[in-house]
């Protein structure tokens, strides 16, 4: 996995969101990662990024 390329894609996506959407999405991510299912979510992300 190319971290520099992935960070560039992430930053590009973030730059296209308006502030309200960005704050809303970050809040959702924060709630998901603080939930009991956080490990499942992280494992799914890792599986999807290996492809």
C-alpha positions in Angstrom: 0.0 0.0 0.0 1.3 3.4 -0.9 0.7 5.6 2.1 1.6 8.9 0.3 -0.9 8.2 -2.5 -3.6 7.2 0.0 -3.0 10.4 2.0 -3.2 12.5 -1.1 -6.5 10.8 -2.0 -7.8 11.4 1.5 -6.7 15.0 1.6 -8.3 15.5 -1.9 -11.6 14.0 -0.7 -11.5 16.1 2.5 -10.8 19.3 0.6 -14.0 18.8 -1.5 -16.3 18.6 1.5 -17.7 21.7 3.0 -17.0 22.3 6.7 -20.4 21.2 7.9 -20.2 17.9 6.0 -16.7 17.3 7.2 -17.6 17.9 10.9 -20.6 15.7 10.6 -18.6 12.8 9.0 -15.8 13.1 11.5 -18.3 13.0 14.3 -19.8 9.8 12.8 -16.4 8.2 12.5 -15.6 9.1 16.1 -18.8 7.6 17.3 -18.2 4.4 15.3 -14.6 4.0 16.6 -15.8 4.5 20.2 -18.5 1.9 19.8 -18.1 -1.8 20.7 -17.9 -2.6 17.0 -14.7 -0.5 16.4 -12.5 -3.6 16.1 -14.8 -5.0 13.4 -14.8 -1.7 11.5 -11.0 -1.4 11.7 -10.6 -5.0 10.5 -12.9 -4.4 7.5 -11.0 -1.3 6.6 -7.7 -3.2 6.7 -9.2 -6.0 4.6 -10.4 -3.5 2.0 -7.1 -1.7 1.8 -5.1 -4.8 1.1 -6.8 -5.2 -2.3 
